[in-house]
Amino acid sequence: MREFQNNTTPKNKKKPKVTMAKAFKTIIWPRRNLVFIGLFLIVLSRLASLVLPMASKYLMDDVIAKKDYDMLKILLACVAGAILVQAVTSFLLTRILSVQAQFLISELRAQVQKKVLSLPISFFDNTKSGALVSRIMSDVEGVRNLIGTGLVQLVGGTITAIISLILLIDISLSMTLFVLVPVSIFGVVALKAFKYIRPIFRTRGVINAEVKGRLTETLAGVRVIKGFNAEQQENKTFEEGVDRLFQNVKKSLTATAIMGSSSTFLLGIASTGIMGIGGYYMMQEVDPMSVGEFLSFTLLLGFMIAPIVQMSNIGSQLTEALAGLDRTEELMNMTPEEEIENRTIELNDIKGDIIFDNVSFAYEEGKEVLHNISFRAPSGSVTALVGSSGSGKSTIAGLAATFLNPKSGLITIDSHNVSKVKLKSYRKNLGVVLQDEFLFEGTIRQNILFPRPNATEEQLQQAVKAAYVNEFTDRFDDGLNTLIGERGVKLSGGQRQRIAIARAILADPKIIILDEATSNLDTESEALIQKSLGELMKGRTTFVIAHRLSTIKKADQILVIESGNIAERGTHDELIASEGRYFDLYTYQARI
């Protein structure tokens, strides 16, 4: 079931469909001990519930008719005991199964989140984060109806209906047969409705994820929306999304309404018929039906019909649960990036010698963005990538970071084929500072410690000073413990960038990728950061993507990338002397 459009983008051959048998095998059976306890409790509860209708017969035909007060006391004690048993079993069912169901939901959420983080970068490029949040948090919730009281009540209701049916036959076969006709018709209607509803529930999950994804984007980009006075168009987009969700819900409500109305109509006919047939039998002079038998039959009929109606509701819940698990299974069947290729090489102590040998890459089939790129970045060297926007600089950096895999050609690290290297062993030696750096909500301290949570205070302070973070945190009342808001919204661009650089310094990587790392800094801050970056890059293989060409004069080699090719290469002085493309870019910037 695991296929890929190319070596980066997961694609399933077909959408998985979770059957009840598969759900039983993977979810219910491993927790069979708890389920069996639940079944025992529900059977006990259902048997206790049958005491009242059976006692009614003796109350009418024996106790009242014979004025037997002693029998009345025994009867009341039995009914009270049965009610107590129902109350206790109901509490235990909720306490055992409902709690276990919630625990299972938390387990599944953790498993799905772990799976999602194992997928390649290309998956996230094509999927909204809000949609993923919905799939992780919402799609697994229906499982509570599988392991919780829903499934047990379904089984318990079936047992109750069967026992009630046997007792009804014992009282009157003809009346029972009359009841079974409308009940059977209702069963057929319910089965067809379930078949119709499941695709609706699955589509609802997709729509829900899309709407939540758009809402997440809207809230994250609220400054852009307000800046362009685009509230009305965003409101319209969201309204269209929630209307699609409403139309989907309306379809499912229509199906459940048909089941509800059909049950009311058909079971109402059954009750009306029983009233007429029962009245007729009681008026017979030869072997008439007693009042107690008729009352008992009526109550037992309710106990048989109620579980059937309840089972239709539970059936809808189980259908919704399986539809959610379909979508969860779709995610869980995707191949992790570690398994895209057979990665067996474990890197221990690396030097950082990286070679690109005739590397080509395409995001879409037939649309190459890199063409036969070849160069060597020796251990401890600085390689600068320059060129116009869209030329392929970031793609080369992405390949060096193992975020992307080449379409053809070979990338090696210390003579090892990168595509065969275990990603964790490579990335623990990698540090990345991006142009639009991402900071987590929390404190400045927590963000710097992110790559090494167990770093000492001394190591933390060294990184803080090296990136000149203390230059602004010393002015804050809470210092490094200052809360920065979502994505660091309370800080300036330069402050966020220095925190990101401090984070990279603390990680102490062997390979560093700096993507416009100084672009958000003012002139004074940039001068400070250049000093700290100089220390950071010593002895480390560094890739620098820079539009400010003044920041890369000291690079060991500069690659000028144009239209996915290396147009020029050399040192700053060599490229200036050749008066080519780099010379044009540099002199143009110098005039600005």
Secondary structure, DSSP 8 states (H G I E B T S, - for coil): -EEESSSSSEEESS-----HHHHIIIIIGGGHHHHHHHHHHHHHHHHHHTHHHHHHHHIIIIIIHHT-HHHHHHHHHHHHHHHHHHHHHHHHHIIIIIHHHHHHHHHHHHHHHHHHHTS-HHHHHTS-HHHHHHHHHTTTGGGHHHHSHHHHHHHHHHHHHHHHHHHHHHH-HHHHHHHHHHHHHHHHHHHHHHHHHHHHHHHHHHHHHHHHHHHHHHHHTHHHHHHTT-HHHHHHHHHHHHHHHHHHHHHHHHHHHHHHHHHHHHHHHHHHHHHHHHHHHHT-SSS---HHHHHHHHHHHHHHHHHHHHHHHHHHHHHHHHHHHHHHHHHHTS--HHHHTT--B---S----EEEEEEEEEEETTEEEEEEEEEEE-TT-EEEEE-STTSSHHHHHHHHTTSS--SEEEEEETTEEGGGB-HHHHHTTEEEE-TT----SSBHHHHHTTT-TT--HHHHHHHHHHTT-HHHHTTSTTGGG-B--GGGTTS-HHHHHHHHHHHHHHH--SEEEEESTTTT--HHHHHHHHHHHHHHHTTSEEEEE-S-GGGGTT-SEEEEEETTEEEEEE-HHHHHHHTSHHHHHHHHHHH-
